[in-house]
Every structure is written in C-alpha cells, then in structure tokens.
C-alpha cells in the first residue's frame, strides 16, 4: 500500500527546506498555529498537504495586504512632501 503524497509526514528539516525557511521560523509558525504539527514520541512531524495548504493561505493573505501597504506608503510619502 502506497502512502498518498499529501499525507506524507515530513521532518522539521524537510518541512523547513520545502518552505525555504529556517528551523526557527518553522518553530515560530508552528507555535502560532500557522502550520499544524504532530508530535510522535519526541519527534515533530508535518503533513505535506497541510504544509502546502498553509503556504497557499499565507500567500493569499499577503496578496490581500498589498493594496493596504501601498495606501499607507502613499499616505506617508504625501506627508513628507
């Protein structure tokens, strides 16, 4: 029986590499419940599908912030003139 790719369990190192972040950042995101983690004994594991879904959710959130950031930047530049 072959395990489905989205249910594949990743180590902390594999997950950090997949996301191109440090282990400290991964720990911070886990602590903030941005990425769900599973403890198996003394080891922490991440489901690949959930990691990719969290990444997609973060990207969508960041896209929605861009117009607000531009408005703040324009307003700030306006104050400087």
PDB file with SEQRES, HELIX, SHEET and CRYST1 records, atoms N, CA, C and O in Angstrom:
SEQRES   1 A   81  UNK UNK UNK UNK UNK UNK UNK UNK UNK UNK UNK UNK UNK          
SEQRES   2 A   81  UNK UNK UNK UNK UNK UNK UNK UNK UNK UNK UNK UNK UNK          
SEQRES   3 A   81  UNK UNK UNK UNK UNK UNK UNK UNK UNK UNK UNK UNK UNK          
SEQRES   4 A   81  UNK UNK UNK UNK UNK UNK UNK UNK UNK UNK UNK UNK UNK          
SEQRES   5 A   81  UNK UNK UNK UNK UNK UNK UNK UNK UNK UNK UNK UNK UNK          
SEQRES   6 A   81  UNK UNK UNK UNK UNK UNK UNK UNK UNK UNK UNK UNK UNK          
SEQRES   7 A   81  UNK UNK UNK                                                  
HELIX    1 AA1 UNK A    5  UNK A    7  5                                   3    
HELIX    2 AA2 UNK A   12  UNK A   19  1                                   8    
HELIX    3 AA3 UNK A   23  UNK A   31  1                                   9    
HELIX    4 AA4 UNK A   48  UNK A   80  1                                  33    
SHEET    1 AA1 3 UNK A   9  UNK A  10  0                                        
SHEET    2 AA1 3 UNK A  43  UNK A  47 -1                                        
SHEET    3 AA1 3 UNK A  38  UNK A  40 -1                                        
CRYST1    1.000    1.000    1.000  90.00  90.00  90.00 P 1           1          
ATOM      1  N   UNK A   1       0.844  -1.180   0.000  1.00  0.00           N  
ATOM      2  CA  UNK A   1       0.000   0.000   0.000  1.00  0.00           C  
ATOM      3  C   UNK A   1       0.891   1.245   0.000  1.00  0.00           C  
ATOM      4  O   UNK A   1       1.751   1.399   0.866  1.00  0.00           O  
ATOM      5  N   UNK A   2       0.680   2.118  -0.965  1.00  0.00           N  
ATOM      6  CA  UNK A   2       1.500   3.318  -1.111  1.00  0.00           C  
ATOM      7  C   UNK A   2       0.818   4.505  -0.423  1.00  0.00           C  
ATOM      8  O   UNK A   2      -0.378   4.745  -0.592  1.00  0.00           O  
ATOM      9  N   UNK A   3       1.624   5.243   0.362  1.00  0.00           N  
ATOM     10  CA  UNK A   3       1.077   6.386   1.106  1.00  0.00           C  
ATOM     11  C   UNK A   3       0.824   7.546   0.148  1.00  0.00           C  
ATOM     12  O   UNK A   3       1.656   7.845  -0.708  1.00  0.00           O  
ATOM     13  N   UNK A   4      -0.318   8.190   0.297  1.00  0.00           N  
ATOM     14  CA  UNK A   4      -0.675   9.343  -0.516  1.00  0.00           C  
ATOM     15  C   UNK A   4       0.313  10.471  -0.238  1.00  0.00           C  
ATOM     16  O   UNK A   4       0.700  10.671   0.913  1.00  0.00           O  
ATOM     17  N   UNK A   5       0.728  11.211  -1.260  1.00  0.00           N  
ATOM     18  CA  UNK A   5       1.750  12.252  -1.125  1.00  0.00           C  
ATOM     19  C   UNK A   5       1.319  13.363  -0.164  1.00  0.00           C  
ATOM     20  O   UNK A   5       2.146  13.887   0.581  1.00  0.00           O  
ATOM     21  N   UNK A   6       0.049  13.721  -0.173  1.00  0.00           N  
ATOM     22  CA  UNK A   6      -0.398  14.808   0.701  1.00  0.00           C  
ATOM     23  C   UNK A   6      -0.390  14.396   2.168  1.00  0.00           C  
ATOM     24  O   UNK A   6      -0.318  15.258   3.045  1.00  0.00           O  
ATOM     25  N   UNK A   7      -0.461  13.104   2.454  1.00  0.00           N  
ATOM     26  CA  UNK A   7      -0.426  12.601   3.826  1.00  0.00           C  
ATOM     27  C   UNK A   7       0.981  12.222   4.278  1.00  0.00           C  
ATOM     28  O   UNK A   7       1.171  11.760   5.403  1.00  0.00           O  
ATOM     29  N   UNK A   8       1.956  12.415   3.413  1.00  0.00           N  
ATOM     30  CA  UNK A   8       3.337  12.076   3.753  1.00  0.00           C  
ATOM     31  C   UNK A   8       3.798  12.932   4.935  1.00  0.00           C  
ATOM     32  O   UNK A   8       3.618  14.150   4.944  1.00  0.00           O  
ATOM     33  N   UNK A   9       4.389  12.281   5.920  1.00  0.00           N  
ATOM     34  CA  UNK A   9       4.889  13.002   7.089  1.00  0.00           C  
ATOM     35  C   UNK A   9       6.308  13.486   6.828  1.00  0.00           C  
ATOM     36  O   UNK A   9       7.173  12.725   6.395  1.00  0.00           O  
ATOM     37  N   UNK A  10       6.528  14.767   7.101  1.00  0.00           N  
ATOM     38  CA  UNK A  10       7.835  15.378   6.890  1.00  0.00           C  
ATOM     39  C   UNK A  10       8.472  15.717   8.235  1.00  0.00           C  
ATOM     40  O   UNK A  10       7.780  16.061   9.193  1.00  0.00           O  
ATOM     41  N   UNK A  11       9.786  15.618   8.294  1.00  0.00           N  
ATOM     42  CA  UNK A  11      10.515  16.040   9.490  1.00  0.00           C  
ATOM     43  C   UNK A  11      10.574  17.566   9.521  1.00  0.00           C  
ATOM     44  O   UNK A  11      10.182  18.229   8.561  1.00  0.00           O  
ATOM     45  N   UNK A  12      11.058  18.107  10.611  1.00  0.00           N  
ATOM     46  CA  UNK A  12      11.217  19.558  10.721  1.00  0.00           C  
ATOM     47  C   UNK A  12      12.169  20.070   9.634  1.00  0.00           C  
ATOM     48  O   UNK A  12      11.905  21.090   8.997  1.00  0.00           O  
ATOM     49  N   UNK A  13      13.271  19.353   9.431  1.00  0.00           N  
ATOM     50  CA  UNK A  13      14.258  19.765   8.434  1.00  0.00           C  
ATOM     51  C   UNK A  13      13.682  19.734   7.024  1.00  0.00           C  
ATOM     52  O   UNK A  13      13.901  20.658   6.241  1.00  0.00           O  
ATOM     53  N   UNK A  14      12.943  18.668   6.696  1.00  0.00           N  
ATOM     54  CA  UNK A  14      12.326  18.556   5.373  1.00  0.00           C  
ATOM     55  C   UNK A  14      11.301  19.660   5.157  1.00  0.00           C  
ATOM     56  O   UNK A  14      11.219  20.233   4.071  1.00  0.00           O  
ATOM     57  N   UNK A  15      10.529  19.954   6.181  1.00  0.00           N  
ATOM     58  CA  UNK A  15       9.492  20.988   6.079  1.00  0.00           C  
ATOM     59  C   UNK A  15      10.117  22.363   5.904  1.00  0.00           C  
ATOM     60  O   UNK A  15       9.668  23.147   5.067  1.00  0.00           O  
ATOM     61  N   UNK A  16      11.153  22.662   6.689  1.00  0.00           N  
ATOM     62  CA  UNK A  16      11.840  23.952   6.568  1.00  0.00           C  
ATOM     63  C   UNK A  16      12.450  24.103   5.178  1.00  0.00           C  
ATOM     64  O   UNK A  16      12.391  25.184   4.591  1.00  0.00           O  
ATOM     65  N   UNK A  17      13.028  23.039   4.649  1.00  0.00           N  
ATOM     66  CA  UNK A  17      13.614  23.080   3.305  1.00  0.00           C  
ATOM     67  C   UNK A  17      12.526  23.292   2.249  1.00  0.00           C  
ATOM     68  O   UNK A  17      12.714  24.068   1.313  1.00  0.00           O  
ATOM     69  N   UNK A  18      11.397  22.607   2.398  1.00  0.00           N  
ATOM     70  CA  UNK A  18      10.282  22.747   1.456  1.00  0.00           C  
ATOM     71  C   UNK A  18       9.780  24.192   1.425  1.00  0.00           C  
ATOM     72  O   UNK A  18       9.437  24.711   0.363  1.00  0.00           O  
ATOM     73  N   UNK A  19       9.739  24.838   2.592  1.00  0.00           N  
ATOM     74  CA  UNK A  19       9.242  26.209   2.696  1.00  0.00           C  
ATOM     75  C   UNK A  19      10.338  27.256   2.506  1.00  0.00           C  
ATOM     76  O   UNK A  19      10.053  28.451   2.432  1.00  0.00           O  
ATOM     77  N   UNK A  20      11.578  26.809   2.429  1.00  0.00           N  
ATOM     78  CA  UNK A  20      12.736  27.715   2.315  1.00  0.00           C  
ATOM     79  C   UNK A  20      12.796  28.704   3.487  1.00  0.00           C  
ATOM     80  O   UNK A  20      12.992  29.905   3.303  1.00  0.00           O  
ATOM     81  N   UNK A  21      12.621  28.164   4.687  1.00  0.00           N  
ATOM     82  CA  UNK A  21      12.707  28.971   5.900  1.00  0.00           C  
ATOM     83  C   UNK A  21      13.643  28.270   6.884  1.00  0.00           C  
ATOM     84  O   UNK A  21      13.989  27.103   6.703  1.00  0.00           O  
ATOM     85  N   UNK A  22      14.043  28.985   7.912  1.00  0.00           N  
ATOM     86  CA  UNK A  22      14.894  28.394   8.940  1.00  0.00           C  
ATOM     87  C   UNK A  22      14.051  27.545   9.889  1.00  0.00           C  
ATOM     88  O   UNK A  22      12.823  27.638   9.904  1.00  0.00           O  
ATOM     89  N   UNK A  23      14.727  26.723  10.674  1.00  0.00           N  
ATOM     90  CA  UNK A  23      14.023  25.929  11.671  1.00  0.00           C  
ATOM     91  C   UNK A  23      13.382  26.828  12.728  1.00  0.00           C  
ATOM     92  O   UNK A  23      12.332  26.491  13.275  1.00  0.00           O  
ATOM     93  N   UNK A  24      14.002  27.958  13.014  1.00  0.00           N  
ATOM     94  CA  UNK A  24      13.447  28.905  13.984  1.00  0.00           C  
ATOM     95  C   UNK A  24      12.124  29.475  13.464  1.00  0.00           C  
ATOM     96  O   UNK A  24      11.152  29.568  14.214  1.00  0.00           O  
ATOM     97  N   UNK A  25      12.086  29.853  12.191  1.00  0.00           N  
ATOM     98  CA  UNK A  25      10.853  30.374  11.589  1.00  0.00           C  
ATOM     99  C   UNK A  25       9.766  29.300  11.586  1.00  0.00           C  
ATOM    100  O   UNK A  25       8.609  29.578  11.902  1.00  0.00           O  
ATOM    101  N   UNK A  26      10.143  28.082  11.230  1.00  0.00           N  
ATOM    102  CA  UNK A  26       9.182  26.980  11.228  1.00  0.00           C  
ATOM    103  C   UNK A  26       8.622  26.762  12.635  1.00  0.00           C  
ATOM    104  O   UNK A  26       7.417  26.563  12.793  1.00  0.00           O  
ATOM    105  N   UNK A  27       9.466  26.798  13.638  1.00  0.00           N  
ATOM    106  CA  UNK A  27       9.017  26.640  15.026  1.00  0.00           C  
ATOM    107  C   UNK A  27       8.057  27.772  15.402  1.00  0.00           C  
ATOM    108  O   UNK A  27       7.040  27.540  16.056  1.00  0.00           O  
ATOM    109  N   UNK A  28       8.387  28.996  14.982  1.00  0.00           N  
ATOM    110  CA  UNK A  28       7.530  30.145  15.284  1.00  0.00           C  
ATOM    111  C   UNK A  28       6.164  29.983  14.627  1.00  0.00           C  
ATOM    112  O   UNK A  28       5.142  30.232  15.267  1.00  0.00           O  
ATOM    113  N   UNK A  29       6.129  29.571  13.363  1.00  0.00           N  
ATOM    114  CA  UNK A  29       4.862  29.373  12.665  1.00  0.00           C  
ATOM    115  C   UNK A  29       4.055  28.241  13.302  1.00  0.00           C  
ATOM    116  O   UNK A  29       2.827  28.302  13.362  1.00  0.00           O  
ATOM    117  N   UNK A  30       4.756  27.210  13.776  1.00  0.00           N  
ATOM    118  CA  UNK A  30       4.066  26.098  14.444  1.00  0.00           C  
ATOM    119  C   UNK A  30       3.463  26.585  15.756  1.00  0.00           C  
ATOM    120  O   UNK A  30       2.321  26.259  16.080  1.00  0.00           O  
ATOM    121  N   UNK A  31       4.229  27.358  16.500  1.00  0.00           N  
ATOM    122  CA  UNK A  31       3.768  27.889  17.781  1.00  0.00           C  
ATOM    123  C   UNK A  31       2.554  28.802  17.601  1.00  0.00           C  
ATOM    124  O   UNK A  31       1.663  28.827  18.450  1.00  0.00           O  
ATOM    125  N   UNK A  32       2.520  29.545  16.508  1.00  0.00           N  
ATOM    126  CA  UNK A  32       1.414  30.458  16.211  1.00  0.00           C  
ATOM    127  C   UNK A  32       0.247  29.758  15.513  1.00  0.00           C  
ATOM    128  O   UNK A  32      -0.716  30.415  15.115  1.00  0.00           O  
ATOM    129  N   UNK A  33       0.322  28.446  15.362  1.00  0.00           N  
ATOM    130  CA  UNK A  33      -0.713  27.633  14.696  1.00  0.00           C  
ATOM    131  C   UNK A  33      -0.933  28.017  13.240  1.00  0.00           C  
ATOM    132  O   UNK A  33      -2.035  27.862  12.713  1.00  0.00           O  
ATOM    133  N   UNK A  34       0.104  28.515  12.595  1.00  0.00           N  
ATOM    134  CA  UNK A  34       0.023  28.803  11.166  1.00  0.00           C  
ATOM    135  C   UNK A  34       0.165  27.499  10.385  1.00  0.00           C  
ATOM    136  O   UNK A  34      -0.499  27.291   9.369  1.00  0.00           O  
ATOM    137  N   UNK A  35       1.041  26.626  10.878  1.00  0.00           N  
ATOM    138  CA  UNK A  35       1.249  25.312  10.266  1.00  0.00           C  
ATOM    139  C   UNK A  35       1.023  24.261  11.342  1.00  0.00           C  
ATOM    140  O   UNK A  35       1.700  24.279  12.370  1.00  0.00           O  
ATOM    141  N   UNK A  36       0.074  23.335  11.124  1.00  0.00           N  
ATOM    142  CA  UNK A  36      -0.170  22.300  12.136  1.00  0.00           C  
ATOM    143  C   UNK A  36       0.957  21.272  12.181  1.00  0.00           C  
ATOM    144  O   UNK A  36       1.503  20.888  11.147  1.00  0.00           O  
ATOM    145  N   UNK A  37       1.296  20.834  13.388  1.00  0.00           N  
ATOM    146  CA  UNK A  37       2.347  19.839  13.579  1.00  0.00           C  
ATOM    147  C   UNK A  37       1.808  18.692  14.428  1.00  0.00           C  
ATOM    148  O   UNK A  37       0.832  18.840  15.164  1.00  0.00           O  
ATOM    149  N   UNK A  38       2.462  17.566  14.306  1.00  0.00           N  
ATOM    150  CA  UNK A  38       2.078  16.376  15.053  1.00  0.00           C  
ATOM    151  C   UNK A  38       3.295  15.863  15.803  1.00  0.00           C  
ATOM    152  O   UNK A  38       4.375  15.715  15.230  1.00  0.00           O  
ATOM    153  N   UNK A  39       3.113  15.595  17.087  1.00  0.00           N  
ATOM    154  CA  UNK A  39       4.197  15.048  17.895  1.00  0.00           C  
ATOM    155  C   UNK A  39       4.033  13.535  17.947  1.00  0.00           C  
ATOM    156  O   UNK A  39       2.988  13.013  18.335  1.00  0.00           O  
ATOM    157  N   UNK A  40       5.088  12.854  17.548  1.00  0.00           N  
ATOM    158  CA  UNK A  40       5.124  11.392  17.597  1.00  0.00           C  
ATOM    159  C   UNK A  40       6.298  11.031  18.494  1.00  0.00           C  
ATOM    160  O   UNK A  40       7.453  11.056  18.069  1.00  0.00           O  
ATOM    161  N   UNK A  41       5.993  10.702  19.720  1.00  0.00           N  
ATOM    162  CA  UNK A  41       7.054  10.489  20.700  1.00  0.00           C  
ATOM    163  C   UNK A  41       7.754  11.812  20.959  1.00  0.00           C  
ATOM    164  O   UNK A  41       7.122  12.793  21.352  1.00  0.00           O  
ATOM    165  N   UNK A  42       9.059  11.837  20.738  1.00  0.00           N  
ATOM    166  CA  UNK A  42       9.828  13.074  20.904  1.00  0.00           C  
ATOM    167  C   UNK A  42      10.029  13.816  19.584  1.00  0.00           C  
ATOM    168  O   UNK A  42      10.700  14.846  19.541  1.00  0.00           O  
ATOM    169  N   UNK A  43       9.450  13.293  18.520  1.00  0.00           N  
ATOM    170  CA  UNK A  43       9.659  13.877  17.202  1.00  0.00           C  
ATOM    171  C   UNK A  43       8.450  14.695  16.765  1.00  0.00           C  
ATOM    172  O   UNK A  43       7.313  14.382  17.118  1.00  0.00           O  
ATOM    173  N   UNK A  44       8.709  15.738  15.999  1.00  0.00           N  
ATOM    174  CA  UNK A  44       7.654  16.587  15.440  1.00  0.00           C  
ATOM    175  C   UNK A  44       7.582  16.297  13.944  1.00  0.00           C  
ATOM    176  O   UNK A  44       8.602  16.255  13.257  1.00  0.00           O  
ATOM    177  N   UNK A  45       6.384  16.103  13.460  1.00  0.00           N  
ATOM    178  CA  UNK A  45       6.179  15.824  12.035  1.00  0.00           C  
ATOM    179  C   UNK A  45       5.095  16.740  11.486  1.00  0.00           C  
ATOM    180  O   UNK A  45       4.230  17.223  12.217  1.00  0.00           O  
ATOM    181  N   UNK A  46       5.166  16.964  10.181  1.00  0.00           N  
ATOM    182  CA  UNK A  46       4.216  17.816   9.470  1.00  0.00           C  
ATOM    183  C   UNK A  46       3.664  17.030   8.287  1.00  0.00           C  
ATOM    184  O   UNK A  46       4.399  16.304   7.617  1.00  0.00           O  
ATOM    185  N   UNK A  47       2.360  17.179   8.033  1.00  0.00           N  
ATOM    186  CA  UNK A  47       1.767  16.560   6.841  1.00  0.00           C  
ATOM    187  C   UNK A  47       2.018  17.486   5.659  1.00  0.00           C  
ATOM    188  O   UNK A  47       1.712  18.677   5.708  1.00  0.00           O  
ATOM    189  N   UNK A  48       2.578  16.921   4.605  1.00  0.00           N  
ATOM    190  CA  UNK A  48       2.950  17.714   3.435  1.00  0.00           C  
ATOM    191  C   UNK A  48       1.765  18.495   2.876  1.00  0.00           C  
ATOM    192  O   UNK A  48       1.909  19.675   2.553  1.00  0.00           O  
ATOM    193  N   UNK A  49       0.615  17.873   2.756  1.00  0.00           N  
ATOM    194  CA  UNK A  49      -0.570  18.546   2.227  1.00  0.00           C  
ATOM    195  C   UNK A  49      -0.981  19.739   3.070  1.00  0.00           C  
ATOM    196  O   UNK A  49      -1.369  20.777   2.534  1.00  0.00           O  
ATOM    197  N   UNK A  50      -0.899  19.598   4.386  1.00  0.00           N  
ATOM    198  CA  UNK A  50      -1.265  20.694   5.278  1.00  0.00           C  
ATOM    199  C   UNK A  50      -0.244  21.827   5.216  1.00  0.00           C  
ATOM    200  O   UNK A  50      -0.599  22.999   5.334  1.00  0.00           O  
ATOM    201  N   UNK A  51       1.015  21.472   5.033  1.00  0.00           N  
ATOM    202  CA  UNK A  51       2.069  22.494   4.905  1.00  0.00           C  
ATOM    203  C   UNK A  51       1.834  23.311   3.640  1.00  0.00           C  
ATOM    204  O   UNK A  51       1.898  24.540   3.670  1.00  0.00           O  
ATOM    205  N   UNK A  52       1.564  22.634   2.538  1.00  0.00           N  
ATOM    206  CA  UNK A  52       1.336  23.334   1.267  1.00  0.00           C  
ATOM    207  C   UNK A  52       0.059  24.172   1.326  1.00  0.00           C  
ATOM    208  O   UNK A  52       0.004  25.261   0.754  1.00  0.00           O  
ATOM    209  N   UNK A  53      -0.957  23.672   2.008  1.00  0.00           N  
ATOM    210  CA  UNK A  53      -2.202  24.426   2.160  1.00  0.00           C  
ATOM    211  C   UNK A  53      -1.972  25.686   3.007  1.00  0.00           C  
ATOM    212  O   UNK A  53      -2.508  26.748   2.692  1.00  0.00           O  
ATOM    213  N   UNK A  54      -1.187  25.572   4.066  1.00  0.00           N  
ATOM    214  CA  UNK A  54      -0.874  26.730   4.909  1.00  0.00           C  
ATOM    215  C   UNK A  54      -0.073  27.763   4.128  1.00  0.00           C  
ATOM    216  O   UNK A  54      -0.289  28.966   4.278  1.00  0.00           O  
ATOM    217  N   UNK A  55       0.854  27.292   3.294  1.00  0.00           N  
ATOM    218  CA  UNK A  55       1.650  28.189   2.465  1.00  0.00           C  
ATOM    219  C   UNK A  55       0.752  28.940   1.488  1.00  0.00           C  
ATOM    220  O   UNK A  55       0.910  30.145   1.291  1.00  0.00           O  
ATOM    221  N   UNK A  56      -0.184  28.230   0.882  1.00  0.00           N  
ATOM    222  CA  UNK A  56      -1.122  28.856  -0.050  1.00  0.00           C  
ATOM    223  C   UNK A  56      -1.969  29.908   0.665  1.00  0.00           C  
ATOM    224  O   UNK A  56      -2.213  30.988   0.127  1.00  0.00           O  
ATOM    225  N   UNK A  57      -2.415  29.586   1.877  1.00  0.00           N  
ATOM    226  CA  UNK A  57      -3.223  30.514   2.665  1.00  0.00           C  
ATOM    227  C   UNK A  57      -2.414  31.765   3.018  1.00  0.00           C  
ATOM    228  O   UNK A  57      -2.938  32.877   2.974  1.00  0.00           O  
ATOM    229  N   UNK A  58      -1.127  31.581   3.371  1.00  0.00           N  
ATOM    230  CA  UNK A  58      -0.264  32.728   3.683  1.00  0.00           C  
ATOM    231  C   UNK A  58      -0.064  33.606   2.454  1.00  0.00           C  
ATOM    232  O   UNK A  58      -0.070  34.833   2.560  1.00  0.00           O  
ATOM    233  N   UNK A  59       0.112  32.989   1.294  1.00  0.00           N  
ATOM    234  CA  UNK A  59       0.301  33.756   0.059  1.00  0.00           C  
ATOM    235  C   UNK A  59      -0.952  34.553  -0.282  1.00  0.00           C  
ATOM    236  O   UNK A  59      -0.854  35.707  -0.699  1.00  0.00           O  
ATOM    237  N   UNK A  60      -2.122  33.956  -0.113  1.00  0.00           N  
ATOM    238  CA  UNK A  60      -3.371  34.676  -0.379  1.00  0.00           C  
ATOM    239  C   UNK A  60      -3.548  35.832   0.588  1.00  0.00           C  
ATOM    240  O   UNK A  60      -4.025  36.896   0.195  1.00  0.00           O  
ATOM    241  N   UNK A  61      -3.170  35.642   1.850  1.00  0.00           N  
ATOM    242  CA  UNK A  61      -3.266  36.696   2.849  1.00  0.00           C  
ATOM    243  C   UNK A  61      -2.336  37.850   2.497  1.00  0.00           C  
ATOM    244  O   UNK A  61      -2.723  39.014   2.597  1.00  0.00           O  
ATOM    245  N   UNK A  62      -1.106  37.532   2.084  1.00  0.00           N  
ATOM    246  CA  UNK A  62      -0.140  38.570   1.725  1.00  0.00           C  
ATOM    247  C   UNK A  62      -0.588  39.358   0.498  1.00  0.00           C  
ATOM    248  O   UNK A  62      -0.347  40.563   0.421  1.00  0.00           O  
ATOM    249  N   UNK A  63      -1.232  38.706  -0.455  1.00  0.00           N  
ATOM    250  CA  UNK A  63      -1.735  39.407  -1.642  1.00  0.00           C  
ATOM    251  C   UNK A  63      -2.815  40.410  -1.263  1.00  0.00           C  
ATOM    252  O   UNK A  63      -2.897  41.489  -1.849  1.00  0.00           O  
ATOM    253  N   UNK A  64      -3.645  40.057  -0.282  1.00  0.00           N  
ATOM    254  CA  UNK A  64      -4.711  40.968   0.117  1.00  0.00           C  
ATOM    255  C   UNK A  64      -4.171  42.166   0.889  1.00  0.00           C  
ATOM    256  O   UNK A  64      -4.862  43.180   1.000  1.00  0.00           O  
ATOM    257  N   UNK A  65      -2.959  42.078   1.423  1.00  0.00           N  
ATOM    258  CA  UNK A  65      -2.369  43.189   2.172  1.00  0.00           C  
ATOM    259  C   UNK A  65      -1.687  44.222   1.277  1.00  0.00           C  
ATOM    260  O   UNK A  65      -1.498  45.360   1.707  1.00  0.00           O  
ATOM    261  N   UNK A  66      -1.319  43.870   0.068  1.00  0.00           N  
ATOM    262  CA  UNK A  66      -0.564  44.770  -0.802  1.00  0.00           C  
ATOM    263  C   UNK A  66      -1.261  46.110  -1.040  1.00  0.00           C  
ATOM    264  O   UNK A  66      -0.599  47.141  -0.923  1.00  0.00           O  
ATOM    265  N   UNK A  67      -2.555  46.160  -1.365  1.00  0.00           N  
ATOM    266  CA  UNK A  67      -3.181  47.472  -1.569  1.00  0.00           C  
ATOM    267  C   UNK A  67      -3.148  48.334  -0.310  1.00  0.00           C  
ATOM    268  O   UNK A  67      -2.975  49.550  -0.400  1.00  0.00           O  
ATOM    269  N   UNK A  68      -3.311  47.724   0.854  1.00  0.00           N  
ATOM    270  CA  UNK A  68      -3.266  48.471   2.107  1.00  0.00           C  
ATOM    271  C   UNK A  68      -1.875  49.038   2.322  1.00  0.00           C  
ATOM    272  O   UNK A  68      -1.727  50.199   2.703  1.00  0.00           O  
ATOM    273  N   UNK A  69      -0.849  48.222   2.080  1.00  0.00           N  
ATOM    274  CA  UNK A  69       0.528  48.675   2.260  1.00  0.00           C  
ATOM    275  C   UNK A  69       0.845  49.824   1.311  1.00  0.00           C  
ATOM    276  O   UNK A  69       1.541  50.767   1.687  1.00  0.00           O  
ATOM    277  N   UNK A  70       0.338  49.751   0.087  1.00  0.00           N  
ATOM    278  CA  UNK A  70       0.586  50.819  -0.875  1.00  0.00           C  
ATOM    279  C   UNK A  70      -0.108  52.102  -0.425  1.00  0.00           C  
ATOM    280  O   UNK A  70       0.452  53.189  -0.566  1.00  0.00           O  
ATOM    281  N   UNK A  71      -1.314  51.987   0.112  1.00  0.00           N  
ATOM    282  CA  UNK A  71      -2.041  53.151   0.595  1.00  0.00           C  
ATOM    283  C   UNK A  71      -1.290  53.817   1.731  1.00  0.00           C  
ATOM    284  O   UNK A  71      -1.172  55.042   1.774  1.00  0.00           O  
ATOM    285  N   UNK A  72      -0.785  53.017   2.645  1.00  0.00           N  
ATOM    286  CA  UNK A  72      -0.008  53.558   3.765  1.00  0.00           C  
ATOM    287  C   UNK A  72       1.251  54.229   3.246  1.00  0.00           C  
ATOM    288  O   UNK A  72       1.606  55.317   3.698  1.00  0.00           O  
ATOM    289  N   UNK A  73       1.929  53.591   2.301  1.00  0.00           N  
ATOM    290  CA  UNK A  73       3.155  54.158   1.751  1.00  0.00           C  
ATOM    291  C   UNK A  73       2.862  55.460   1.013  1.00  0.00           C  
ATOM    292  O   UNK A  73       3.614  56.425   1.150  1.00  0.00           O  
ATOM    293  N   UNK A  74       1.792  55.505   0.241  1.00  0.00           N  
ATOM    294  CA  UNK A  74       1.433  56.722  -0.483  1.00  0.00           C  
ATOM    295  C   UNK A  74       1.072  57.822   0.513  1.00  0.00           C  
ATOM    296  O   UNK A  74       1.494  58.968   0.358  1.00  0.00           O  
ATOM    297  N   UNK A  75       0.296  57.474   1.526  1.00  0.00           N  
ATOM    298  CA  UNK A  75      -0.070  58.449   2.546  1.00  0.00           C  
ATOM    299  C   UNK A  75       1.150  58.971   3.272  1.00  0.00           C  
ATOM    300  O   UNK A  75       1.226  60.162   3.574  1.00  0.00           O  
ATOM    301  N   UNK A  76       2.098  58.111   3.557  1.00  0.00           N  
ATOM    302  CA  UNK A  76       3.309  58.514   4.247  1.00  0.00           C  
ATOM    303  C   UNK A  76       4.142  59.429   3.374  1.00  0.00           C  
ATOM    304  O   UNK A  76       4.662  60.438   3.851  1.00  0.00           O  
ATOM    305  N   UNK A  77       4.277  59.090   2.095  1.00  0.00           N  
ATOM    306  CA  UNK A  77       5.039  59.919   1.170  1.00  0.00           C  
ATOM    307  C   UNK A  77       4.352  61.282   0.992  1.00  0.00           C  
ATOM    308  O   UNK A  77       5.018  62.308   0.853  1.00  0.00           O  
ATOM    309  N   UNK A  78       3.039  61.276   0.999  1.00  0.00           N  
ATOM    310  CA  UNK A  78       2.301  62.516   0.875  1.00  0.00           C  
ATOM    311  C   UNK A  78       2.607  63.440   2.043  1.00  0.00           C  
ATOM    312  O   UNK A  78       2.744  64.650   1.863  1.00  0.00           O  
ATOM    313  N   UNK A  79       2.714  62.872   3.241  1.00  0.00           N  
ATOM    314  CA  UNK A  79       3.031  63.660   4.426  1.00  0.00           C  
ATOM    315  C   UNK A  79       4.440  64.238   4.363  1.00  0.00           C  
ATOM    316  O   UNK A  79       4.700  65.308   4.914  1.00  0.00           O  
ATOM    317  N   UNK A  80       5.341  63.540   3.697  1.00  0.00           N  
ATOM    318  CA  UNK A  80       6.713  64.012   3.594  1.00  0.00           C  
ATOM    319  C   UNK A  80       6.859  65.173   2.625  1.00  0.00           C  
ATOM    320  O   UNK A  80       7.767  65.991   2.766  1.00  0.00           O  
ATOM    321  N   UNK A  81       5.962  65.250   1.636  1.00  0.00           N  
ATOM    322  CA  UNK A  81       6.045  66.318   0.644  1.00  0.00           C  
ATOM    323  C   UNK A  81       5.591  67.585   1.272  1.00  0.00           C  
ATOM    324  O   UNK A  81       5.576  68.627   0.617  1.00  0.00           O  
TER     325      UNK A  81                                                      
END                                                                             
